[in-house]
Amino acid sequence: MVNMENRDDLIAKVLSGDASLEEIALIKAWENESEENREYFEQSRKLFSAINDVKIEYNVNTAAAWNKMDERISGEAKVIPLFKRTIIMRVAAALLLGVALGFLVKFIIDPKDAEPIQYAALNKTVLDTLPDGSKVFINKNSEVSYVAHKNTRRVKLKGEAFFEVVHNEKQPFEIVINDVVIKDIGTAFNVKAIPGTNTIEVMVESGEVQFYTSTDSGLNLIKGQKAVYNITTKQFVKAVLEPAENVASYRSRIFNFNGTPLGEVIKQINNVYDVNIDLEDEQLGNKELSVEFNNEPVDVVISIIAETLDLKIEKRDTVVVLKSKTKVQ
């Protein structure tokens, strides 16, 4: 790891053009150590550019100022060559810029009242990466906003999203929905909070999360567990996740159906693949299906369903109709 005790001073010298080749190489090596270092240098560069764009006028008699300083030096009068004065002024400027950069980075780049970053999925799901490196897969008709403060990373959710969180104990990751909080303890999990519904659901794929409110310590959930919070009764209910629930299938397109009614199967497939599969006869919806799908194309999925349950496929404009090969009794 590169020793960067005088980081801001070195950055200032590099940006002002006063750094040696060794110092430039040192900064470059430091940048390459992490994405955080690269972002810090880039923000410093932007601030340096902004500072240079600010024109400050001084009415200073430079010669008189140097003469006064010379007069104050006791003993034999000393003459300071012009090139030495230039070096002194450059070093002082670099140090001053270093202090300014440190101040501005702390109070401007990482402000307490930072503006949230908005993410939204309308008619299609969206996969995105948050500024901290965490990944979020947003279901259709859902919104996520993200803001990072010094001591926390906070997300607000409307709808449904799957999170793969980069854990940081010094800066916890929290999802806030009204007075409900889902706090990461190093994990991947799904949160469903559809506006207008009376529940908030959390499913943990790996790791652990805390699921609580401002007035209730709530629950800790680990891999394979889910919990539902009832907004009206303000109660948490924990349950073991059943594979056939396919909670995060909108992200993975992995389905596990085990004796699942065909009506429910079609409902899930339609929602995830954005297709329109219909049944010619409602009684077909009671047929049970046991099959697994692993991100197959939707045409393959429909064919497997039809073949497994001995059904025929008929296409009518944008609708795919499943019908019995024999009359349903």
C-alpha positions in Angstrom: 0.0 0.0 0.0 1.3 3.5 -1.0 2.2 5.7 2.0 0.2 8.9 1.5 0.6 10.9 4.7 0.8 14.1 2.7 -1.9 13.1 0.2 -3.6 16.5 -0.3 -0.3 18.3 -0.6 0.9 15.9 -3.2 -2.4 16.1 -5.1 -2.1 19.9 -5.0 1.4 19.8 -6.4 0.4 17.4 -9.2 -2.6 19.5 -10.2 -0.6 22.8 -10.1 2.2 21.3 -12.2 4.9 21.5 -9.5 5.3 17.8 -8.7 8.4 15.8 -9.5 8.3 12.6 -11.6 8.6 10.6 -8.4 5.6 12.4 -6.8 3.5 12.0 -10.0 4.3 8.3 -10.0 3.4 8.1 -6.3 0.0 9.7 -6.9 -0.6 7.4 -9.9 0.2 4.3 -7.8 -2.1 5.5 -5.0 -4.9 6.1 -7.5 -4.6 2.6 -8.9 -5.1 1.1 -5.4 -8.8 1.6 -5.3 -11.9 3.1 -6.9 -12.3 5.3 -3.9 -8.8 6.8 -4.4 -9.6 7.5 -8.1 -12.9 9.2 -7.2 -11.1 11.3 -4.6 -8.4 12.5 -7.1 -11.1 13.2 -9.7 -13.1 15.3 -7.3 -9.9 17.1 -6.3 -9.2 17.8 -10.0 -12.7 19.2 -10.4 -12.3 21.5 -7.4 -8.9 22.6 -8.6 -10.4 23.5 -11.9 -13.2 25.4 -10.3 -10.8 27.3 -8.1 -8.8 28.3 -11.1 -11.9 29.6 -12.8 -12.5 32.0 -9.9 -10.7 35.3 -10.6 -9.5 37.1 -7.5 -8.0 40.5 -7.8 -5.5 41.9 -5.3 -4.1 45.4 -5.2 -0.7 44.5 -3.9 2.6 46.1 -4.4 4.8 43.0 -4.6 8.1 44.8 -4.6 7.2 46.9 -1.6 6.1 43.8 0.3 9.4 42.0 -0.4 11.3 45.1 0.7 9.5 45.3 4.0 10.2 41.7 4.7 13.9 42.2 3.9 14.0 45.2 6.2 12.7 43.0 9.1 15.5 40.4 8.8 18.0 41.2 11.5 21.8 41.2 10.9 23.3 41.5 7.5 20.9 42.3 4.7 20.0 39.3 2.6 19.0 39.3 -1.0 16.5 36.5 -1.9 16.9 35.6 -5.6 13.7 35.9 -7.7 13.7 32.1 -8.6 13.7 31.2 -4.9 10.9 33.5 -4.2 8.9 31.8 -7.0 9.5 28.4 -5.4 8.5 29.6 -2.0 5.3 31.1 -3.4 4.5 27.9 -5.4 5.0 25.7 -2.4 2.9 28.0 -0.2 0.2 27.9 -2.9 0.3 24.1 -3.0 0.0 23.8 0.7 -2.8 26.3 0.8 -4.6 24.4 -2.0 -4.1 21.1 -0.1 -5.8 22.5 3.0 -8.5 24.0 0.8 -9.0 20.7 -1.0 -9.2 18.8 2.3 -11.8 21.2 3.6 -13.9 21.3 0.4 -13.8 17.5 0.0 -15.0 17.0 3.6 -17.8 19.6 3.5 -18.8 19.8 -0.1 -18.2 16.4 -1.6 -19.6 14.6 1.4 -22.2 17.0 2.7 -24.7 16.2 5.4 -27.5 17.2 3.2 -26.5 15.4 0.0 -29.0 15.2 -2.8 -30.5 11.7 -3.3 -29.7 9.8 -6.6 -32.9 8.5 -8.2 -33.4 5.2 -10.0 -36.6 4.0 -11.6 -38.0 1.1 -13.6 -41.1 1.7 -15.7 -42.2 -1.1 -18.1 -39.0 -3.1 -17.8 -36.8 -4.2 -14.9 -33.6 -2.3 -14.4 -30.2 -3.4 -13.1 -28.0 -0.7 -11.7 -25.0 -0.1 -9.5 -25.1 2.4 -6.6 -22.3 4.8 -5.9 -21.0 2.5 -3.1 -20.7 -0.4 -5.5 -23.8 -2.2 -4.3 -26.1 -3.6 -7.0 -29.8 -3.1 -7.2 -32.2 -4.9 -9.5 -35.4 -2.9 -9.7 -38.7 -4.5 -10.6 -41.1 -2.9 -13.0 -43.1 0.2 -11.8 -40.7 0.6 -8.9 -38.4 3.5 -7.7 -35.3 3.7 -5.6 -33.5 6.7 -4.2 -30.0 6.6 -2.7 -28.1 9.0 -0.5 -24.8 8.6 1.4 -24.0 10.5 4.5 -20.8 10.3 6.6 -22.2 7.6 8.9 -24.9 5.8 6.8 -26.1 4.9 3.3 -29.8 5.3 3.1 -32.2 4.0 0.4 -35.9 4.8 0.0 -38.0 2.2 -2.0 -41.4 2.3 -3.7 -42.2 -1.0 -5.2 -39.9 -4.0 -5.3 -36.1 -4.4 -5.6 -33.3 -6.9 -5.0 -30.2 -5.6 -3.3 -26.6 -7.0 -3.3 -25.0 -4.9 -0.7 -21.3 -4.0 -0.3 -21.0 -4.2 3.4 -19.3 -1.4 5.4 -19.6 -1.4 9.2 -18.7 2.2 9.4 -21.4 3.2 6.9 -24.4 0.9 7.4 -26.8 0.3 4.5 -30.4 1.0 5.4 -33.7 0.8 3.4 -36.3 3.1 4.8 -40.0 2.8 4.1 -42.0 5.2 6.2 -41.0 4.1 9.8 -39.8 0.6 8.7 -36.1 -0.1 8.3 -34.3 -3.0 6.6 -30.7 -2.9 7.7 -27.9 -4.8 5.9 -25.5 -7.0 7.8 -23.6 -8.1 4.7 -26.1 -9.7 2.4 -28.3 -10.1 -0.7 -32.0 -9.7 -0.2 -35.3 -8.8 -1.8 -37.7 -6.1 -0.5 -41.3 -5.7 -1.7 -43.3 -2.7 -0.7 -45.9 -2.0 -3.3 -47.7 1.3 -2.8 -51.4 0.8 -1.8 -50.8 -2.6 -0.3 -50.8 -3.3 3.5 -47.6 -5.3 3.8 -43.8 -5.0 3.4 -42.0 -8.2 2.6 -38.3 -9.1 3.0 -36.6 -12.2 1.7 -33.0 -13.0 2.4 -31.0 -14.9 -0.2 -27.6 -14.7 1.6 -26.2 -13.1 4.8 -28.4 -11.4 7.3 -30.6 -8.4 7.7 -32.4 -6.5 10.5 -36.1 -5.8 9.9 -37.5 -3.3 12.4 -39.4 -0.1 13.0 -38.7 3.0 15.1 -40.8 1.5 17.9 -40.2 -2.2 17.5 -36.9 -4.1 17.5 -38.4 -6.4 14.9 -36.6 -9.5 13.5 -33.2 -10.7 12.3 -33.5 -12.7 9.1 -30.8 -15.1 7.7 -30.5 -16.9 4.4 -33.7 -18.7 3.3 -35.9 -16.7 5.6 -38.6 -14.2 4.9 -40.8 -11.9 7.0 -43.9 -9.8 6.4 -44.7 -6.6 8.2 -48.4 -5.7 8.5 -48.6 -1.9 8.3 -52.1 -1.8 9.9 -51.4 -4.1 12.9 -47.7 -3.2 13.1 -46.7 -6.8 13.5 -43.9 -8.9 12.0 -44.4 -12.5 11.0 -41.4 -14.7 10.1 -41.6 -17.7 7.8 -39.4 -20.2 6.0 -39.2 -19.4 2.3 -40.9 -21.9 0.0 -39.1 -22.4 -3.3 -42.3 -22.3 -5.2 -42.9 -18.8 -4.1 -40.3 -17.6 -6.6 -39.9 -14.3 -4.8 -36.9 -13.0 -6.9 -37.8 -14.6 -10.2 -38.3 -11.2 -11.8 -34.5 -10.8 -11.4 -33.2 -14.3 -12.1 -36.0 -15.8 -14.2 -35.5 -19.0 -12.2 -38.8 -20.7 -11.3 -39.5 -23.7 -9.1 -43.0 -25.0 -9.3 -44.0 -27.9 -7.1 -47.7 -28.9 -7.5 -48.4 -25.3 -8.3 -51.9 -24.5 -9.9 -51.5 -23.6 -13.6 -53.3 -20.3 -13.0 -50.6 -19.2 -10.5 -47.9 -20.4 -12.8 -49.2 -18.3 -15.7 -49.6 -15.3 -13.5 -45.9 -15.4 -12.5 -44.7 -16.1 -16.1 -46.8 -13.3 -17.5 -45.5 -10.8 -14.9 -41.8 -11.7 -15.3 -41.6 -12.2 -19.1 -44.1 -9.4 -19.9 -46.2 -11.7 -22.1 -49.9 -12.5 -22.3 -50.7 -16.2 -21.7 -54.3 -17.1 -21.3 -56.3 -20.2 -20.7 -59.2 -21.2 -22.9 -61.0 -22.7 -20.0 -60.8 -21.5 -16.4 -60.8 -25.1 -15.1 -57.4 -25.6 -16.6 -56.1 -23.2 -14.0 -56.6 -25.9 -11.4 -54.2 -28.3 -13.1 -51.0 -28.7 -11.0 -47.5 -28.2 -12.5 -44.2 -29.5 -11.1 -41.3 -28.2 -13.1 -38.2 -25.9 -12.9 -37.2 -23.2 -15.3 -33.8 -21.6 -15.3 -33.9 -18.4 -17.4 -35.2 -20.2 -20.6 -36.7 -18.1 -23.4 -40.4 -17.6 -22.9 -41.3 -19.7 -26.0 -39.5 -22.6 -24.4 -41.3 -22.1 -21.1 -44.7 -22.1 -22.8 -43.8 -25.2 -24.8 -42.7 -27.1 -21.7 -45.8 -26.2 -19.8 -48.0 -27.3 -22.7 -46.1 -30.6 -23.2 -46.1 -31.4 -19.5 -49.8 -30.9 -19.1 -50.8 -32.2 -22.5 -52.1 -28.8 -23.7 -52.2 -27.2 -27.2 -50.8 -23.7 -27.9 -52.7 -21.2 -30.0 -51.6 -17.7 -30.9 -54.2 -15.0 -31.2 -52.6 -11.7 -32.1 -50.5 -10.8 -28.9 -52.2 -13.5 -26.8 -50.9 -17.1 -26.3 -53.8 -19.3 -25.5 -53.4 -22.7 -23.8 -56.2 -25.1 -24.5 -56.9 -28.7 -23.7 -56.4 -31.4 -26.3 -59.6 -32.9 -25.0 -62.7 -31.3 -23.7 -62.4 -30.5 -20.0 -65.0 -32.3 -18.0 
